[in-house]
Amino acid sequence: MADTPHELSGQPLLPNDRTQVAWFELLTQLMGAHSKADARDIYQKAQGYMAALHDSGLIDSADLKLMATTALRALNDALERLHAQRADKP
């Protein structure tokens, strides 16, 4: 899967629309988390989703690495945003 010509900006092309939509929904939830605890919980769900795709053979190790990197970046961005929001409150 990592060699498919349709990959965009480092994201793997997942096996079907259903898996792709579920992945983007997880990322969207993670980036929009309302608390640090929510962000961490959603990140754990994303890790489980990645593991399930990999264990079932739907993605290879290269795709897993891309997805893990993306999820970690989304978590870091969400935590930074939440930290900044907290610092802005009087």
C-alpha positions as CSV (number, residue, x, y, z in Angstrom):
1,M,0.0,0.0,0.0
2,A,2.8,2.4,0.7
3,D,3.8,2.4,-3.0
4,T,0.3,3.4,-4.3
5,P,0.4,6.4,-6.7
6,H,-2.6,8.1,-5.0
7,E,-1.0,8.9,-1.7
8,L,-1.4,12.5,-0.6
9,S,1.0,14.4,1.6
10,G,2.4,11.3,3.3
11,Q,-0.9,9.7,4.2
12,P,-1.4,6.1,3.2
13,L,-4.3,5.3,0.9
14,L,-6.3,3.0,3.1
15,P,-8.0,-0.1,1.6
16,N,-11.4,1.4,1.2
17,D,-13.5,4.5,1.8
18,R,-14.9,3.2,5.1
19,T,-11.5,2.8,6.7
20,Q,-10.3,6.1,5.3
21,V,-13.4,7.9,6.6
22,A,-13.0,6.3,10.0
23,W,-9.4,7.3,10.2
24,F,-10.1,11.0,9.3
25,E,-12.9,11.1,11.8
26,L,-10.5,9.9,14.5
27,L,-8.0,12.6,13.5
28,T,-10.7,15.3,13.4
29,Q,-11.9,14.3,16.9
30,L,-8.4,14.3,18.1
31,M,-7.6,17.8,16.7
32,G,-10.9,19.1,18.2
33,A,-10.6,17.5,21.6
34,H,-12.1,19.7,24.4
35,S,-9.7,18.5,27.1
36,K,-6.2,17.0,27.5
37,A,-7.9,13.8,28.8
38,D,-10.2,13.6,25.8
39,A,-7.2,14.1,23.5
40,R,-5.3,11.3,25.1
41,D,-8.3,9.0,25.0
42,I,-8.9,9.6,21.3
43,Y,-5.2,9.1,20.6
44,Q,-5.5,5.7,22.3
45,K,-8.4,4.9,20.1
46,A,-6.4,5.9,17.1
47,Q,-3.6,3.6,18.2
48,G,-6.0,0.7,18.5
49,Y,-7.4,1.4,15.1
50,M,-4.0,1.5,13.5
51,A,-3.1,-1.8,15.3
52,A,-6.3,-3.5,14.1
53,L,-5.6,-2.4,10.5
54,H,-2.0,-3.7,10.7
55,D,-2.9,-6.9,12.5
56,S,-5.5,-7.7,9.9
57,G,-3.0,-7.1,7.1
58,L,-4.9,-4.2,5.7
59,I,-1.9,-1.9,6.0
60,D,1.8,-2.6,6.0
61,S,4.5,-1.4,8.4
62,A,5.2,1.7,6.3
63,D,1.6,2.7,6.4
64,L,1.4,2.1,10.1
65,K,4.4,4.3,10.6
66,L,2.8,7.1,8.6
67,M,-0.4,6.9,10.5
68,A,1.3,6.8,13.8
69,T,3.3,9.9,13.0
70,T,0.2,11.7,11.9
71,A,-1.7,10.7,15.0
72,L,1.2,11.8,17.2
73,R,1.4,15.2,15.5
74,A,-2.4,15.6,15.8
75,L,-2.1,14.8,19.6
76,N,0.8,17.3,20.0
77,D,-1.1,20.0,18.2
78,A,-4.3,19.4,20.2
79,L,-2.3,19.4,23.5
80,E,-0.5,22.7,22.5
81,R,-3.9,24.3,21.6
82,L,-5.5,23.2,24.9
83,H,-2.5,24.4,26.9
84,A,-2.6,27.8,25.1
85,Q,-6.4,28.1,25.7
86,R,-5.8,27.3,29.4
87,A,-3.0,29.9,29.6
88,D,-5.3,32.5,28.0
89,K,-8.0,32.2,30.6
90,P,-7.7,34.6,33.6
